[in-house]
């Protein structure tokens, strides 16, 4: 029954025409996207999972993201093992070194784009890269979009991404995300085909995660 009474809003109108039929499957798990503390805490408190932005590093995830999620989980009395963390970085892979470098260039551009926005600077600050953010912001205000990628070094790309050929990427993903993120997207770029080799997918799926709930639908 829809019957919410809040301080500012009331939701209680549900006409028969819009009343959904009972689900024939388990209740879908609900996750939400979150970047800063104001969204991370409620994600931990009221959701079954969180979807992190790709502009994220392992260090930032450990120092800033997990503590805020933990606050929310504690408020709800939920163990971390029941909460799924998705995303939080990029994956650069391909069958050979040349294709991996192409993917790194794709990620390099996106780091430059996101890094030009002040709202994302806490990630850069965690790595003492605020000067880089200020330079990127200056370029964004002076039509220097095409110059941004050149400011992003390989070392910076590797902070934001798991990097390696198909025969290396599972180990790189475990090193980059292991123990922190429970699910990742390996095909964020059109440069990576959605149909990764089956053996690569199987190797990635063998990586242990903190989240251990049985698989189910997630919204």
C-alpha atoms as a printed R data frame, in Angstrom:
    type eleno elety resid chain resno      x       y       z
1   ATOM     1    CA   UNK     A     1  0.000   0.000   0.000
2   ATOM     2    CA   UNK     A     2  1.333   3.412  -0.964
3   ATOM     3    CA   UNK     A     3  0.950   5.544   2.146
4   ATOM     4    CA   UNK     A     4  3.862   7.868   2.826
5   ATOM     5    CA   UNK     A     5  3.412  10.877   5.112
6   ATOM     6    CA   UNK     A     6  6.428  13.182   5.341
7   ATOM     7    CA   UNK     A     7  7.138  16.680   6.582
8   ATOM     8    CA   UNK     A     8  6.867  18.131   3.089
9   ATOM     9    CA   UNK     A     9  5.329  15.473   0.835
10  ATOM    10    CA   UNK     A    10  2.500  12.952   0.940
11  ATOM    11    CA   UNK     A    11  2.261   9.960  -1.392
12  ATOM    12    CA   UNK     A    12 -0.910   7.932  -1.045
13  ATOM    13    CA   UNK     A    13 -2.661   7.966  -4.418
14  ATOM    14    CA   UNK     A    14 -2.417   4.655  -6.243
15  ATOM    15    CA   UNK     A    15 -5.295   4.140  -8.663
16  ATOM    16    CA   UNK     A    16 -6.207   0.605  -9.799
17  ATOM    17    CA   UNK     A    17 -5.016   1.385 -13.318
18  ATOM    18    CA   UNK     A    18 -1.466   1.940 -12.068
19  ATOM    19    CA   UNK     A    19 -1.342  -0.657  -9.292
20  ATOM    20    CA   UNK     A    20  1.289  -3.242 -10.260
21  ATOM    21    CA   UNK     A    21  0.602  -6.944 -10.053
22  ATOM    22    CA   UNK     A    22  2.563  -8.899  -7.422
23  ATOM    23    CA   UNK     A    23  6.020  -9.909  -8.626
24  ATOM    24    CA   UNK     A    24  6.565 -13.530  -9.555
25  ATOM    25    CA   UNK     A    25 10.271 -13.223  -8.747
26  ATOM    26    CA   UNK     A    26 12.216 -12.172  -5.628
27  ATOM    27    CA   UNK     A    27 12.081  -8.483  -4.781
28  ATOM    28    CA   UNK     A    28 14.688  -6.661  -6.910
29  ATOM    29    CA   UNK     A    29 17.649  -5.269  -5.036
30  ATOM    30    CA   UNK     A    30 17.827  -1.478  -5.106
31  ATOM    31    CA   UNK     A    31 21.108   0.353  -5.630
32  ATOM    32    CA   UNK     A    32 21.810   4.012  -6.301
33  ATOM    33    CA   UNK     A    33 24.612   6.088  -7.739
34  ATOM    34    CA   UNK     A    34 26.656   8.111  -5.269
35  ATOM    35    CA   UNK     A    35 29.783  10.269  -5.359
36  ATOM    36    CA   UNK     A    36 30.029  12.412  -2.222
37  ATOM    37    CA   UNK     A    37 29.262  11.874   1.479
38  ATOM    38    CA   UNK     A    38 25.714  13.239   1.224
39  ATOM    39    CA   UNK     A    39 24.788  10.387  -1.126
40  ATOM    40    CA   UNK     A    40 27.126   7.648   0.112
41  ATOM    41    CA   UNK     A    41 25.750   7.595   3.657
42  ATOM    42    CA   UNK     A    42 22.076   7.176   2.665
43  ATOM    43    CA   UNK     A    43 23.100   4.610   0.042
44  ATOM    44    CA   UNK     A    44 24.567   2.500   2.812
45  ATOM    45    CA   UNK     A    45 21.580   3.112   5.058
46  ATOM    46    CA   UNK     A    46 18.596   2.487   2.764
47  ATOM    47    CA   UNK     A    47 19.877   0.656  -0.336
48  ATOM    48    CA   UNK     A    48 21.110  -2.829  -1.162
49  ATOM    49    CA   UNK     A    49 24.079  -1.489  -3.084
50  ATOM    50    CA   UNK     A    50 25.847   1.550  -4.497
51  ATOM    51    CA   UNK     A    51 27.094   2.402  -7.983
52  ATOM    52    CA   UNK     A    52 30.277   4.427  -7.835
53  ATOM    53    CA   UNK     A    53 31.495   6.906 -10.418
54  ATOM    54    CA   UNK     A    54 34.362   5.822 -12.654
55  ATOM    55    CA   UNK     A    55 36.354   8.890 -11.549
56  ATOM    56    CA   UNK     A    56 37.599   7.047  -8.483
57  ATOM    57    CA   UNK     A    57 40.887   5.512  -7.342
58  ATOM    58    CA   UNK     A    58 41.631   2.693  -4.936
59  ATOM    59    CA   UNK     A    59 43.106   5.152  -2.451
60  ATOM    60    CA   UNK     A    60 40.048   7.404  -2.583
61  ATOM    61    CA   UNK     A    61 37.729   4.423  -2.259
62  ATOM    62    CA   UNK     A    62 39.554   3.296   0.879
63  ATOM    63    CA   UNK     A    63 39.963   6.731   2.453
64  ATOM    64    CA   UNK     A    64 36.705   8.470   1.538
65  ATOM    65    CA   UNK     A    65 34.072   6.162   0.059
66  ATOM    66    CA   UNK     A    66 34.134   3.150   2.380
67  ATOM    67    CA   UNK     A    67 34.067   5.179   5.625
68  ATOM    68    CA   UNK     A    68 30.908   6.996   4.492
69  ATOM    69    CA   UNK     A    69 29.227   3.784   3.353
70  ATOM    70    CA   UNK     A    70 30.161   2.191   6.669
71  ATOM    71    CA   UNK     A    71 28.396   4.986   8.541
72  ATOM    72    CA   UNK     A    72 25.213   4.316   6.597
73  ATOM    73    CA   UNK     A    73 25.481   0.551   6.989
74  ATOM    74    CA   UNK     A    74 26.012   0.938  10.736
75  ATOM    75    CA   UNK     A    75 22.967   3.188  11.058
76  ATOM    76    CA   UNK     A    76 20.855   0.476   9.440
77  ATOM    77    CA   UNK     A    77 22.549  -2.394  11.251
78  ATOM    78    CA   UNK     A    78 23.520  -4.045   7.964
79  ATOM    79    CA   UNK     A    79 26.694  -6.112   7.481
80  ATOM    80    CA   UNK     A    80 28.937  -5.177   4.581
81  ATOM    81    CA   UNK     A    81 28.563  -8.702   3.172
82  ATOM    82    CA   UNK     A    82 24.946  -7.966   2.212
83  ATOM    83    CA   UNK     A    83 25.768  -4.709   0.401
84  ATOM    84    CA   UNK     A    84 27.113  -4.654  -3.165
85  ATOM    85    CA   UNK     A    85 29.604  -1.990  -4.276
86  ATOM    86    CA   UNK     A    86 29.767  -1.575  -8.056
87  ATOM    87    CA   UNK     A    87 32.139   0.445 -10.217
88  ATOM    88    CA   UNK     A    88 34.708   2.891  -8.947
89  ATOM    89    CA   UNK     A    89 37.162   3.007 -11.819
90  ATOM    90    CA   UNK     A    90 37.970   2.040 -15.400
91  ATOM    91    CA   UNK     A    91 39.277  -1.090 -17.130
92  ATOM    92    CA   UNK     A    92 41.830  -0.854 -19.943
93  ATOM    93    CA   UNK     A    93 42.288  -4.165 -21.697
94  ATOM    94    CA   UNK     A    94 42.678  -5.748 -25.104
95  ATOM    95    CA   UNK     A    95 44.372  -8.674 -26.830
96  ATOM    96    CA   UNK     A    96 47.697  -6.852 -27.270
97  ATOM    97    CA   UNK     A    97 49.714  -3.913 -25.948
98  ATOM    98    CA   UNK     A    98 48.623  -1.622 -28.776
99  ATOM    99    CA   UNK     A    99 44.940  -2.053 -27.991
100 ATOM   100    CA   UNK     A   100 45.614  -1.524 -24.283
101 ATOM   101    CA   UNK     A   101 47.347   1.757 -25.076
102 ATOM   102    CA   UNK     A   102 44.337   2.798 -27.139
103 ATOM   103    CA   UNK     A   103 42.105   2.138 -24.159
104 ATOM   104    CA   UNK     A   104 44.433   4.114 -21.903
105 ATOM   105    CA   UNK     A   105 44.057   7.078 -24.243
106 ATOM   106    CA   UNK     A   106 40.267   6.730 -24.035
107 ATOM   107    CA   UNK     A   107 40.465   6.782 -20.223
108 ATOM   108    CA   UNK     A   108 43.022   9.605 -20.301
109 ATOM   109    CA   UNK     A   109 40.489  11.846 -22.028
110 ATOM   110    CA   UNK     A   110 37.781  11.045 -19.492
111 ATOM   111    CA   UNK     A   111 40.042  11.684 -16.531
112 ATOM   112    CA   UNK     A   112 40.841  15.067 -18.036
113 ATOM   113    CA   UNK     A   113 37.172  15.848 -18.606
114 ATOM   114    CA   UNK     A   114 35.979  14.851 -15.142
115 ATOM   115    CA   UNK     A   115 39.055  16.289 -13.462
116 ATOM   116    CA   UNK     A   116 38.222  19.730 -14.833
117 ATOM   117    CA   UNK     A   117 35.102  19.807 -12.624
118 ATOM   118    CA   UNK     A   118 35.630  21.014  -9.065
119 ATOM   119    CA   UNK     A   119 33.046  18.615  -7.644
120 ATOM   120    CA   UNK     A   120 35.428  15.737  -8.445
121 ATOM   121    CA   UNK     A   121 38.550  17.333  -7.017
122 ATOM   122    CA   UNK     A   122 38.430  15.466  -3.679
123 ATOM   123    CA   UNK     A   123 39.674  12.438  -5.629
124 ATOM   124    CA   UNK     A   124 42.627  14.412  -6.992
125 ATOM   125    CA   UNK     A   125 43.354  15.914  -3.576
126 ATOM   126    CA   UNK     A   126 43.754  12.423  -2.162
127 ATOM   127    CA   UNK     A   127 46.745  12.058  -4.515
128 ATOM   128    CA   UNK     A   128 48.114  15.604  -4.102
129 ATOM   129    CA   UNK     A   129 46.983  16.366  -7.662
130 ATOM   130    CA   UNK     A   130 44.929  19.469  -7.008
131 ATOM   131    CA   UNK     A   131 47.274  21.461  -9.268
132 ATOM   132    CA   UNK     A   132 46.269  19.134 -12.096
133 ATOM   133    CA   UNK     A   133 42.597  19.813 -11.402
134 ATOM   134    CA   UNK     A   134 43.172  23.549 -11.484
135 ATOM   135    CA   UNK     A   135 45.017  23.277 -14.801
136 ATOM   136    CA   UNK     A   136 42.227  21.170 -16.298
137 ATOM   137    CA   UNK     A   137 39.625  23.608 -15.009
138 ATOM   138    CA   UNK     A   138 41.508  26.479 -16.652
139 ATOM   139    CA   UNK     A   139 41.544  24.586 -19.954
140 ATOM   140    CA   UNK     A   140 37.792  23.948 -19.708
141 ATOM   141    CA   UNK     A   141 37.156  27.666 -19.387
142 ATOM   142    CA   UNK     A   142 39.397  28.532 -22.312
143 ATOM   143    CA   UNK     A   143 38.179  26.008 -24.881
144 ATOM   144    CA   UNK     A   144 41.140  23.739 -24.226
145 ATOM   145    CA   UNK     A   145 39.182  20.488 -24.237
146 ATOM   146    CA   UNK     A   146 41.472  18.943 -26.818
147 ATOM   147    CA   UNK     A   147 44.533  19.585 -24.654
148 ATOM   148    CA   UNK     A   148 43.276  17.930 -21.476
149 ATOM   149    CA   UNK     A   149 44.299  14.356 -22.274
150 ATOM   150    CA   UNK     A   150 47.911  15.418 -22.798
151 ATOM   151    CA   UNK     A   151 48.032  16.510 -19.155
152 ATOM   152    CA   UNK     A   152 47.161  13.025 -17.884
153 ATOM   153    CA   UNK     A   153 50.221  10.804 -17.433
154 ATOM   154    CA   UNK     A   154 50.270   7.017 -17.641
155 ATOM   155    CA   UNK     A   155 50.802   6.897 -13.872
156 ATOM   156    CA   UNK     A   156 47.600   8.875 -13.313
157 ATOM   157    CA   UNK     A   157 45.684   6.605 -15.694
158 ATOM   158    CA   UNK     A   158 46.850   3.594 -13.687
159 ATOM   159    CA   UNK     A   159 45.525   5.182 -10.500
160 ATOM   160    CA   UNK     A   160 42.042   5.257 -12.033
161 ATOM   161    CA   UNK     A   161 42.110   2.046 -14.064
162 ATOM   162    CA   UNK     A   162 43.030  -1.613 -14.061
163 ATOM   163    CA   UNK     A   163 45.399  -1.960 -17.022
164 ATOM   164    CA   UNK     A   164 46.574  -5.063 -18.850
165 ATOM   165    CA   UNK     A   165 46.241  -7.367 -21.842
166 ATOM   166    CA   UNK     A   166 43.598 -10.078 -21.749
167 ATOM   167    CA   UNK     A   167 46.128 -12.478 -20.224
168 ATOM   168    CA   UNK     A   168 46.975  -9.924 -17.505
169 ATOM   169    CA   UNK     A   169 43.737  -8.110 -16.766
170 ATOM   170    CA   UNK     A   170 42.264 -10.436 -14.122
171 ATOM   171    CA   UNK     A   171 45.314  -9.940 -11.896
172 ATOM   172    CA   UNK     A   172 45.258  -6.194 -12.589
173 ATOM   173    CA   UNK     A   173 41.570  -5.990 -11.662
174 ATOM   174    CA   UNK     A   174 42.175  -7.892  -8.430
175 ATOM   175    CA   UNK     A   175 45.040  -5.558  -7.564
176 ATOM   176    CA   UNK     A   176 42.993  -2.450  -8.389
177 ATOM   177    CA   UNK     A   177 39.584  -3.437  -6.997
178 ATOM   178    CA   UNK     A   178 40.119  -6.513  -4.820
179 ATOM   179    CA   UNK     A   179 38.539  -6.363  -1.363
180 ATOM   180    CA   UNK     A   180 36.769  -3.097  -2.165
181 ATOM   181    CA   UNK     A   181 34.516  -3.331  -5.211
182 ATOM   182    CA   UNK     A   182 32.229  -6.302  -5.756
183 ATOM   183    CA   UNK     A   183 31.213  -5.709  -9.389
184 ATOM   184    CA   UNK     A   184 32.776  -3.827 -12.286
185 ATOM   185    CA   UNK     A   185 31.956  -3.039 -15.884
186 ATOM   186    CA   UNK     A   186 34.690  -4.137 -18.260
187 ATOM   187    CA   UNK     A   187 33.074  -2.745 -21.424
188 ATOM   188    CA   UNK     A   188 32.549   0.931 -20.620
189 ATOM   189    CA   UNK     A   189 34.200   1.941 -23.881
190 ATOM   190    CA   UNK     A   190 33.230   0.946 -27.423
191 ATOM   191    CA   UNK     A   191 36.924   0.126 -27.783
192 ATOM   192    CA   UNK     A   192 36.326  -2.937 -25.568
193 ATOM   193    CA   UNK     A   193 33.936  -5.400 -27.213
194 ATOM   194    CA   UNK     A   194 31.062  -6.480 -25.006
195 ATOM   195    CA   UNK     A   195 31.914 -10.109 -25.764
196 ATOM   196    CA   UNK     A   196 35.235 -10.410 -23.962
197 ATOM   197    CA   UNK     A   197 36.863 -13.836 -24.357
198 ATOM   198    CA   UNK     A   198 35.058 -16.301 -22.115
199 ATOM   199    CA   UNK     A   199 38.254 -17.331 -20.360
200 ATOM   200    CA   UNK     A   200 38.921 -13.689 -19.434
201 ATOM   201    CA   UNK     A   201 35.444 -13.335 -17.956
202 ATOM   202    CA   UNK     A   202 35.870 -16.582 -16.020
203 ATOM   203    CA   UNK     A   203 39.190 -15.418 -14.568
204 ATOM   204    CA   UNK     A   204 37.605 -12.140 -13.473
205 ATOM   205    CA   UNK     A   205 34.657 -13.950 -11.898
206 ATOM   206    CA   UNK     A   206 37.048 -16.013  -9.760
207 ATOM   207    CA   UNK     A   207 38.146 -12.895  -7.868
208 ATOM   208    CA   UNK     A   208 36.720 -13.067  -4.352
209 ATOM   209    CA   UNK     A   209 34.481 -10.247  -3.116
210 ATOM   210    CA   UNK     A   210 33.237  -9.077   0.260
211 ATOM   211    CA   UNK     A   211 29.643  -9.133  -0.963
212 ATOM   212    CA   UNK     A   212 28.352 -12.689  -0.786
213 ATOM   213    CA   UNK     A   213 24.604 -12.522  -1.272
214 ATOM   214    CA   UNK     A   214 23.128 -14.850  -3.876
215 ATOM   215    CA   UNK     A   215 22.839 -13.272  -7.352
216 ATOM   216    CA   UNK     A   216 19.580 -11.438  -8.039
217 ATOM   217    CA   UNK     A   217 18.185  -8.576 -10.046
218 ATOM   218    CA   UNK     A   218 19.519  -5.128  -9.188
219 ATOM   219    CA   UNK     A   219 17.930  -1.817 -10.135
